[in-house]
């Protein structure tokens, strides 16, 4: 039995998780910038949860994914301080990292 289909499937699953997290991070950035901090927090937390999905731990994209997690968490700290613009900037940084991950995943 070949391992190729399984690897392709794992890569595809990781890619889907990454692009979904990227979408949620982008939405979080928009909401944070608009002052909708609770919605931004929920979206950022959803994005973080997707970064742990998709069997990405052994994928070459993991470095970008981990950087995105850090940016998302830093954005949540900005939200805790009431800084929607600061959070939005961190979330946009996460979008960039996840976009990079999607090219590798």
C-alpha positions as CSV (number, residue, x, y, z in Angstrom):
1,X,0.0,0.0,0.0
2,X,1.4,3.4,-1.0
3,X,1.8,6.2,1.5
4,X,1.4,8.8,-1.2
5,X,-2.4,9.2,-1.0
6,X,-2.3,9.5,2.8
7,X,0.4,12.2,2.6
8,X,-1.6,14.1,-0.1
9,X,-4.7,13.8,2.1
10,X,-2.9,15.1,5.2
11,X,-1.4,18.0,3.2
12,X,-4.8,18.9,1.9
13,X,-6.3,18.7,5.4
14,X,-3.6,21.0,6.7
15,X,-4.1,23.4,3.8
16,X,-7.9,23.6,4.5
17,X,-7.3,24.3,8.2
18,X,-4.7,27.0,7.3
19,X,-7.0,28.9,4.8
20,X,-9.9,28.7,7.2
21,X,-7.8,30.1,10.0
22,X,-6.6,32.8,7.6
23,X,-10.3,33.7,6.8
24,X,-11.2,33.9,10.5
25,X,-8.1,36.0,11.3
26,X,-9.0,38.4,8.6
27,X,-12.5,38.8,9.9
28,X,-11.1,39.3,13.4
29,X,-8.9,42.1,12.1
30,X,-11.9,43.8,10.4
31,X,-14.0,43.6,13.5
32,X,-11.2,44.8,15.8
33,X,-10.6,47.8,13.6
34,X,-14.3,48.6,13.6
35,X,-14.4,48.4,17.4
36,X,-16.4,45.2,17.6
37,X,-14.0,43.7,20.2
38,X,-16.1,40.8,21.4
39,X,-16.7,39.6,17.9
40,X,-13.0,40.1,17.1
41,X,-12.1,38.0,20.1
42,X,-14.5,35.2,19.1
43,X,-13.2,35.1,15.5
44,X,-9.5,35.2,16.7
45,X,-10.2,32.3,19.0
46,X,-11.8,30.4,16.2
47,X,-8.8,31.1,14.0
48,X,-6.4,29.8,16.7
49,X,-8.4,26.6,17.1
50,X,-8.1,26.0,13.3
51,X,-4.3,26.4,13.6
52,X,-4.3,23.3,15.7
53,X,-6.3,21.2,13.2
54,X,-5.5,19.5,10.0
55,X,-2.5,17.4,11.0
56,X,-0.2,20.4,10.4
57,X,2.3,19.6,13.2
58,X,4.5,17.6,10.8
59,X,3.8,19.9,7.8
60,X,6.6,22.3,6.6
61,X,4.1,25.1,7.1
62,X,4.2,24.7,10.9
63,X,6.7,27.5,11.4
64,X,4.3,30.0,9.8
65,X,1.4,28.5,11.6
66,X,3.2,28.9,15.0
67,X,4.1,32.5,14.1
68,X,0.4,33.1,13.3
69,X,-0.7,31.7,16.6
70,X,1.7,34.1,18.4
71,X,0.3,37.0,16.4
72,X,-3.3,36.0,17.2
73,X,-2.5,35.6,20.9
74,X,-0.8,39.0,20.9
75,X,-3.9,40.4,19.3
76,X,-6.0,39.0,22.0
77,X,-3.8,40.7,24.6
78,X,-4.3,44.0,22.7
79,X,-8.1,43.4,22.9
80,X,-7.8,42.8,26.6
81,X,-6.4,46.3,26.9
82,X,-9.2,47.7,24.7
83,X,-6.9,48.5,21.8
84,X,-8.9,47.5,18.7
85,X,-6.4,49.0,16.3
86,X,-3.4,47.3,17.9
87,X,-5.3,44.0,17.8
88,X,-6.3,44.5,14.2
89,X,-2.6,45.0,13.3
90,X,-1.6,41.8,15.1
91,X,-4.5,39.9,13.4
92,X,-3.4,41.2,10.0
93,X,0.1,39.9,10.8
94,X,-1.4,36.5,11.5
95,X,-3.2,36.7,8.1
96,X,0.1,37.3,6.4
97,X,1.7,34.3,8.2
98,X,-1.2,32.0,7.4
99,X,-1.1,33.1,3.8
100,X,2.6,32.1,3.7
101,X,1.7,28.8,5.3
102,X,-1.0,28.1,2.7
103,X,1.8,28.2,0.0
104,X,3.8,25.6,1.8
105,X,1.1,23.4,3.3
